[in-house]
Amino acid sequence: MRYSLFNIVVNGLTGNRFTEPAWRAATPKPRYDVVILGGGGHGLATAYYLAKNHGIHDVAVIEKGYVGGGNAGRNTTIFRSNYLLPGNEPFYEWSVKLWEGLEQTLNYNVMASQRGIVNLIHSDAQRDAYARRGNAMLLADAGARLLDRDEVRTMMPFLDFDNARFPIRGGLMQPRAGTARHDAVVWGFARGADKFGVDIVQNCEATGFLRDRTGAVTGVETSLGPIMADKVALTLAGSTSRLTEKLDLRLPIESQVLQAFVSEAVKPLIPGVITFGAGHFYVSQSDKGGLVFGGDLDGYNSYAQRGNLPVMEDVLEGGMALMPMIGRLRLLRQWGGICDMSMDGSPIIDIGPLPGLYLNCAWNYGGFKATPASGWCFAHTIATDTPHPLSAAYRLDRFRTGKVIDERGAGPQPNLH
């Protein structure tokens, strides 16, 4: 005990000089089998599963800043699989199953907490819609409970059940949903990939692509020089369209800002994750006591990681309608993440339209919760040049063929009328 405390004091006073880094500070080699652009959760998970599941270790993850400095560190940390459509529900359910064993798999504490999620019901039509969704979840072995008003009141007595405009009539609960520590997830996948020999290269910005005479992608231009690769994979979230423009490739996505907020710390209050069914507001409570909440997009295209006041007002109005007590709390801080929104609200995991290019993008509202399954399925696609069965519906050409997955991934807001 004294030795551990001594180590803490010494490292604290010396800037952690004697602490071993969780992964190597790699210098890029001239060539790799696979280069992954984007050092967030999806990119690092892809690298990890490429090595672990497929034995491909000659991999580099290229990040323009520091790992987890993009959307991986700018979300509300929720994971769930309460989807309806067959293109989505099995994929997100596999992600939840991976979340459930992720700490043992990575041997790293990602602070996963399966406290459950409740989507509140405010109308008869919404109850019918949630009953249908719950049945789809049960068919996918995801688990679901349709709660009546009294069951919700027992769990969350602080809600405004008799609001004149938005009375609470019940809820759809997924007990296995929860939250995890976003930066710990990134660090765990980074350390795991590093142990398999993956090079994680930070502060290295991709500025363009290398191509041969046929137009195939053969590598990337970076701020540290060119890097050749047999395969180049993009896991760039809201910055995807910026890079694909350099290939004269226009994808069916657009980037918009999604804000999140956290209040001052309070004693334990919110038992899990709650979503407002009559608007776009969702809330959970962090381990430090702050209420973490968010809402809808800012409504205009942008690559800036900042929000605007009208959306802040709309989110807070939704929270006040749901539980007026939060009006006594002080807002601690606000941040924005860049979401790459697709036309049907579902992601793209596919072999790219150019040889040597692989796409993982358009995560809309669902990027964090998908992290393990995204890496698992994208690694399969890269390694085998075939879609994984769980992500087969996420093909790029669905927008041309009409096989869209028209399910907004935000969670609440089915038809209330």
CORFENGI-V468196 format. One record per residue. N is the residue number from 1. RES is the residue in one small letter. PHI is phi in radians with two decimals (* if undefined). D_FIRST is the distance of its C-alpha to the first C-alpha in whole Angstrom. Layout:
{{N RES PHI D_FIRST} {N RES PHI D_FIRST}}
This chain:
{{1 m * 0} {2 r -1.11 4} {3 y -1.12 5} {4 s -1.11 5} {5 l -1.14 6} {6 f -1.07 8} {7 n -1.06 10} {8 i -1.07 11} {9 v -1.13 12} {10 v -1.09 14} {11 n -1.15 16} {12 g -1.14 17} {13 l -1.50 19} {14 t -2.06 20} {15 g 1.15 21} {16 n 1.00 19} {17 r -1.12 21} {18 f -1.74 18} {19 t -1.59 18} {20 e -1.26 20} {21 p -1.06 23} {22 a -1.27 23} {23 w -2.63 27} {24 r -1.27 29} {25 a -1.52 31} {26 a -1.44 34} {27 t -1.73 38} {28 p -1.14 41} {29 k -1.45 43} {30 p -1.16 47} {31 r -2.64 47} {32 y -2.42 45} {33 d -1.17 46} {34 v -2.37 44} {35 v -2.01 44} {36 i -1.89 42} {37 l -1.64 43} {38 g 2.03 40} {39 g -1.78 36} {40 g -1.66 35} {41 g -1.06 34} {42 h -1.18 38} {43 g -1.14 38} {44 l -1.23 35} {45 a -1.14 35} {46 t -1.09 38} {47 a -1.08 37} {48 y -1.07 34} {49 y -1.33 37} {50 l -1.02 39} {51 a -1.31 37} {52 k -1.26 36} {53 n -1.58 39} {54 h -2.14 42} {55 g 1.19 40} {56 i -1.71 41} {57 h -1.85 39} {58 d -1.43 41} {59 v -2.28 40} {60 a -2.15 39} {61 v -1.84 38} {62 i -1.81 40} {63 e -2.21 38} {64 k -1.23 40} {65 g -2.09 37} {66 y -1.99 34} {67 v -1.07 33} {68 g 1.39 32} {69 g -1.48 34} {70 g -1.74 37} {71 n -1.13 38} {72 a -1.04 34} {73 g -1.82 33} {74 r -2.34 36} {75 n -2.44 36} {76 t -1.84 35} {77 t 1.12 33} {78 i -1.62 35} {79 f -2.19 36} {80 r -2.89 39} {81 s -2.46 42} {82 n -1.60 44} {83 y -1.87 47} {84 l -1.88 51} {85 l -1.39 52} {86 p -1.13 52} {87 g -1.24 51} {88 n -1.85 48} {89 e -1.02 47} {90 p -1.11 46} {91 f -1.12 44} {92 y -1.23 42} {93 e -1.18 41} {94 w -1.10 40} {95 s -1.09 38} {96 v -1.08 36} {97 k -1.08 36} {98 l -1.17 34} {99 w -1.01 32} {100 e -1.12 31} {101 g -2.00 30} {102 l -1.15 29} {103 e -1.14 25} {104 q -1.25 25} {105 t -1.12 28} {106 l -1.55 26} {107 n 0.93 23} {108 y -2.62 22} {109 n -1.40 21} {110 v -1.67 24} {111 m 1.01 24} {112 a -1.24 27} {113 s -2.38 28} {114 q -1.54 31} {115 r -1.62 32} {116 g 1.59 36} {117 i -2.30 39} {118 v -2.18 42} {119 n -1.62 45} {120 l -1.30 47} {121 i -1.88 51} {122 h -2.17 53} {123 s -2.70 57} {124 d -1.12 58} {125 a -1.10 59} {126 q -1.23 55} {127 r -1.07 54} {128 d -1.09 57} {129 a -1.13 55} {130 y -1.29 52} {131 a -1.11 53} {132 r -1.11 54} {133 r -1.11 51} {134 g -1.05 49} {135 n -1.12 51} {136 a -1.10 51} {137 m -1.14 47} {138 l -1.12 48} {139 l -1.12 50} {140 a -1.60 47} {141 d 1.12 45} {142 a -1.55 43} {143 g 1.42 43} {144 a -2.80 44} {145 r -2.35 45} {146 l -1.58 48} {147 l -1.68 47} {148 d -1.55 50} {149 r -1.04 50} {150 d -1.18 49} {151 e -1.14 46} {152 v -1.15 45} {153 r -1.09 45} {154 t -1.11 43} {155 m -1.34 40} {156 m -2.39 41} {157 p -1.18 43} {158 f -1.43 42} {159 l -1.33 45} {160 d -1.54 48} {161 f -1.27 50} {162 d -1.91 53} {163 n -1.00 54} {164 a -1.08 57} {165 r -1.59 57} {166 f -2.28 54} {167 p -1.10 54} {168 i -1.61 51} {169 r -1.99 52} {170 g 2.68 50} {171 g -2.96 47} {172 l -1.89 46} {173 m -1.99 43} {174 q -2.00 41} {175 p -1.11 38} {176 r -1.50 36} {177 a -1.24 36} {178 g 3.12 33} {179 t -2.35 31} {180 a -2.52 28} {181 r -1.43 27} {182 h -1.07 29} {183 d -1.23 27} {184 a -1.15 25} {185 v -1.09 28} {186 v -1.10 29} {187 w -1.10 26} {188 g -1.12 26} {189 f -1.19 29} {190 a -1.12 29} {191 r -1.12 26} {192 g -1.13 28} {193 a -1.13 31} {194 d -1.06 30} {195 k -1.12 29} {196 f -1.53 32} {197 g 1.67 34} {198 v -1.19 35} {199 d -1.51 36} {200 i -1.87 34} {201 v -1.92 36} {202 q -1.69 36} {203 n 0.95 38} {204 c -2.37 41} {205 e -1.59 44} {206 a -1.33 46} {207 t -1.98 50} {208 g 3.09 52} {209 f -2.22 53} {210 l -1.69 54} {211 r -2.42 57} {212 d -1.63 60} {213 r -1.16 64} {214 t -1.46 64} {215 g 1.66 61} {216 a -1.15 58} {217 v -1.41 55} {218 t -2.10 53} {219 g 2.82 51} {220 v -2.34 49} {221 e -1.58 50} {222 t -2.32 47} {223 s -1.16 46} {224 l -1.83 45} {225 g 1.95 48} {226 p -1.27 49} {227 i -2.29 47} {228 m -1.41 50} {229 a -2.76 49} {230 d -1.22 50} {231 k -2.44 49} {232 v -2.08 48} {233 a -2.01 46} {234 l -1.84 46} {235 t -2.28 43} {236 l -1.90 43} {237 a 0.86 44} {238 g -1.16 46} {239 s -1.67 47} {240 t -0.99 48} {241 s -1.13 52} {242 r -1.11 51} {243 l -1.38 51} {244 t -1.19 53} {245 e -1.04 56} {246 k -1.25 56} {247 l -1.83 57} {248 d 0.98 60} {249 l -2.03 58} {250 r -1.83 58} {251 l -1.67 56} {252 p -1.39 56} {253 i -2.38 53} {254 e -2.46 53} {255 s -1.71 50} {256 q -2.40 49} {257 v -1.63 47} {258 l -2.11 44} {259 q -1.58 43} {260 a -2.41 39} {261 f -2.51 38} {262 v -2.49 35} {263 s -1.63 35} {264 e -1.09 33} {265 a -1.29 30} {266 v -2.34 31} {267 k -1.12 30} {268 p -0.88 30} {269 l -2.38 33} {270 i -1.52 35} {271 p -1.27 34} {272 g -2.72 34} {273 v -1.92 37} {274 i -2.16 40} {275 t -2.09 43} {276 f -1.46 46} {277 g -1.38 49} {278 a -1.82 52} {279 g -2.84 51} {280 h -1.96 48} {281 f -2.58 45} {282 y -2.47 41} {283 v -2.60 38} {284 s -2.52 35} {285 q -2.10 32} {286 s -1.34 28} {287 d -1.11 25} {288 k -1.51 25} {289 g 1.82 28} {290 g -1.28 31} {291 l -1.47 34} {292 v -1.77 35} {293 f -2.53 38} {294 g -2.73 41} {295 g -2.67 45} {296 d -1.68 48} {297 l -1.13 49} {298 d -1.25 50} {299 g 1.60 53} {300 y -2.53 54} {301 n -1.29 53} {302 s -2.89 51} {303 y -1.86 48} {304 a -1.58 47} {305 q -1.57 43} {306 r -2.58 44} {307 g -1.93 46} {308 n -2.35 49} {309 l -1.21 49} {310 p -1.01 52} {311 v -1.21 49} {312 m -1.00 47} {313 e -1.11 49} {314 d -1.10 50} {315 v -1.11 46} {316 l -1.16 46} {317 e -1.11 49} {318 g -1.10 48} {319 g -1.11 45} {320 m -1.18 47} {321 a -1.17 49} {322 l -1.43 47} {323 m -2.60 44} {324 p -1.01 46} {325 m -1.05 43} {326 i -1.22 41} {327 g -1.10 44} {328 r -1.54 42} {329 l -1.54 39} {330 r -1.67 39} {331 l -1.34 38} {332 l -1.49 35} {333 r -2.81 37} {334 q -2.43 39} {335 w -2.59 39} {336 g -2.29 41} {337 g -2.13 41} {338 i -1.66 44} {339 c -1.74 45} {340 d -1.63 48} {341 m -1.65 50} {342 s -1.63 53} {343 m -1.34 56} {344 d -2.01 55} {345 g 1.41 51} {346 s -2.12 50} {347 p -1.41 48} {348 i -2.17 50} {349 i -2.28 48} {350 d -2.85 51} {351 i -1.23 52} {352 g -1.24 54} {353 p -1.29 58} {354 l -1.98 57} {355 p -0.98 57} {356 g 1.55 53} {357 l -1.97 52} {358 y -2.31 49} {359 l -2.04 49} {360 n -2.41 46} {361 c -2.80 47} {362 a 1.08 48} {363 w -1.45 45} {364 n 0.89 46} {365 y -1.58 44} {366 g -1.91 42} {367 g -1.13 40} {368 f -1.15 37} {369 k -1.08 37} {370 a -1.53 39} {371 t -0.84 36} {372 p -1.14 36} {373 a -1.20 39} {374 s -1.07 41} {375 g -1.09 39} {376 w -1.06 40} {377 c -1.30 43} {378 f -1.19 44} {379 a -1.06 42} {380 h -1.08 45} {381 t -1.10 48} {382 i -1.16 47} {383 a -1.26 46} {384 t -1.91 49} {385 d 1.02 52} {386 t -2.41 52} {387 p -1.16 51} {388 h -1.27 48} {389 p -0.94 50} {390 l -1.27 47} {391 s -2.03 48} {392 a -1.08 52} {393 a -1.33 53} {394 y -1.62 51} {395 r -1.19 54} {396 l -1.15 55} {397 d -1.33 59} {398 r -1.11 59} {399 f -1.29 60} {400 r -1.58 63} {401 t -1.50 63} {402 g 1.53 63} {403 k -1.57 60} {404 v -1.35 58} {405 i -1.92 55} {406 d -1.44 56} {407 e -2.42 53} {408 r -1.14 51} {409 g -1.43 47} {410 a -1.26 46} {411 g 1.89 46} {412 p -1.49 48} {413 q 1.23 52} {414 p -1.28 54} {415 n -1.10 58} {416 l -1.64 58} {417 h -1.73 62}}
